[in-house]
Amino acid sequence: MGSSWLALADQTAAEALVNDHPGLGFSGVDKRVEAEFRNRQEKLKTAAARRRYDLGKLGLRRGMWRAREYFTEAEALDKLESNRVALARLKETFPAHSDGVSVG
């Protein structure tokens, strides 16, 4: 399983996050969401290429678990994609210098 360090319900939640924590900026969040997306995408592709999700070779019980694993990973990837889109839209709505400050 991967991390779920950032899960925004919708555009309003994303705006609230930025409004409540203006020092966060976008660069770090963008990079982290992008890295998490690419990492999960690559893991899913690799597992599929290795035929991990070929359910025909598994018994019913194991096949069900493997199918759940696939759908869980695919849903997480979809959610990250939605977060990428929400962050891009959010970035467009804020001033050009809304990148925050470094805190460490």
N, C-alpha and C positions, 0 to 999 in steps of 0.2 A: 504494500500500500504506500501511497505517497502522502505528502503533507497536505493540509488544508488550512494553511496559515491565514489565508484571506478568502473569505467567502462573502460576497456582497449580494444581498437579496435583490437589489434593484438600483436604479439610478439615484433614487432618494437616499438610500443607505450610503452610496459612494460619496454623494455630496456632503452628507452629514459627517462622514469620516474626515474628509478634507477640511470642512468648516470647523470641526471640533479640535483638529490637530494640524494647524496650518504649517507647522515646521516639518511635517513629513515629506512634503514635496512629491513629485511624480517620478523622477528618474529612478530612485531606488525601487519604488513599487513596480514601475514598468519593467525594470530589469528582472526583478524577482518573479513576477507573473510570467514573463516571457520564458525565463529559464525553467520554471516549473512546467509550463506548457510543453516546451520542447523536450524536456526530460521524460514526461509521461508519454508524449507522442512517440518518441523513440523506443521506449520500453514496450509499448503496445505493438509497434511495427515489428520489433525484434521477436517478441513472443509469437506473433502471428506467423512470421517467416519460419519459425522453428516448429510450426504446427501445434503450438500449445493449445489452441482453441479448436482443434480438430476433434469434435465430440464423437465421431464414429468409432474411434478406437477405444473409447472409455465405456465403462459400464454406466447404467442409468444414474446411480447416485453420484459417482465421480463426475459424470458429464454435467449434471445439474450444478454442482459446485463450480466447475470450470466455466460454465455459461454465466453464472452469477458473477464470477471474478471478471470476466470479459465486460459484462454490462456495467459493473461498478467502475471499472477503469474508463470505459467509454463515457459514462456519465460525468466522471470527474474531469475528463478532458473537455467535454462540452461546457461544463461550468467554468473552467478556466478560460475557454474561448469567449464565453459571455462576459467574464470579468475583463478580458482584454478589450473587448468592444466598449464596455461601460467606462473603463478608464480612458480610452481614447476620446469618447464623447465628453467625459468630464474634463479632460485636459483642454478641450476646445472651448469650454465655457468659462475657464478661469484665465486671468491675465497671463501674459507671456512670462512674467517673472514669478510664477507660483511654484517654483521648484524647491522651496524650503531652504533650510540651512543644515549644515552638517552638525551632528550632535555627538561626535566621538571620533 
